[in-house]
Amino acid sequence: MKQRRQFIRASEVGDYVYCRRSWWLRRVAGWEPGRPERLSQGRSLHRRHGQMTGASGALLLIGLVFVVTALLLLLQ
């Protein structure tokens, strides 16, 4: 049996980077959101999650700076 090649459009790459699960649901499972309010709610949750992830990364960096500073002060 001959296999058909499937191509991924450039717009799908953005969808995949934004949310792999959403991309998979649309591309592989063929699911399309039926309720726009749920889609809007999901976007809001993704945005908040991204903000929290960014904040946790910043806090981790600040913590590392404090640890290095404390070590430098102890070694003097």
C-alpha positions in Angstrom: 0.0 0.0 0.0 1.3 3.4 -1.0 1.6 5.9 1.9 0.4 9.4 1.4 2.8 12.1 2.6 1.4 14.7 4.9 2.7 18.2 5.1 2.6 20.5 8.1 1.6 24.0 7.3 3.6 26.9 8.7 0.6 28.1 10.7 0.4 24.6 12.4 4.0 25.0 13.7 2.8 28.0 15.7 -0.1 26.0 17.0 2.2 23.2 18.0 4.6 25.5 19.8 1.7 27.2 21.6 0.1 23.9 22.7 1.2 20.5 21.5 -2.0 18.8 22.9 -4.3 21.3 21.1 -2.4 20.7 17.8 -2.6 16.9 18.3 -6.3 17.1 19.0 -7.0 19.0 15.8 -4.5 17.4 13.5 -4.5 13.7 14.6 -7.8 13.2 16.4 -9.8 15.5 14.1 -11.4 17.4 17.0 -12.6 20.9 16.5 -13.7 23.0 19.5 -17.5 23.4 19.5 -17.9 26.1 22.1 -16.0 29.4 21.6 -16.3 30.3 25.3 -14.4 27.2 26.3 -11.7 28.0 23.7 -11.5 31.5 25.1 -11.2 30.1 28.6 -8.4 27.8 27.5 -6.5 30.6 25.9 -6.8 32.6 29.2 -5.5 29.6 31.2 -2.6 29.1 28.8 -1.7 32.8 29.1 -1.8 32.6 32.9 0.3 29.4 32.9 2.9 31.1 30.6 3.1 34.1 33.0 3.5 31.8 36.0 6.2 29.8 34.2 8.1 33.0 33.4 7.8 34.3 36.9 9.1 31.0 38.4 12.1 31.2 36.0 12.9 34.7 37.2 12.6 33.7 40.8 14.9 30.7 40.2 17.5 33.1 38.7 17.2 35.5 41.7 17.6 32.6 44.1 20.8 31.5 42.3 22.2 35.0 42.5 21.6 35.0 46.2 23.3 31.7 46.7 26.3 32.7 44.7 26.5 36.0 46.6 26.3 34.2 49.9 29.0 31.8 48.9 31.3 34.6 47.8 30.7 36.4 51.1 31.5 33.2 53.1 34.7 32.7 51.2 36.1 36.2 51.9 
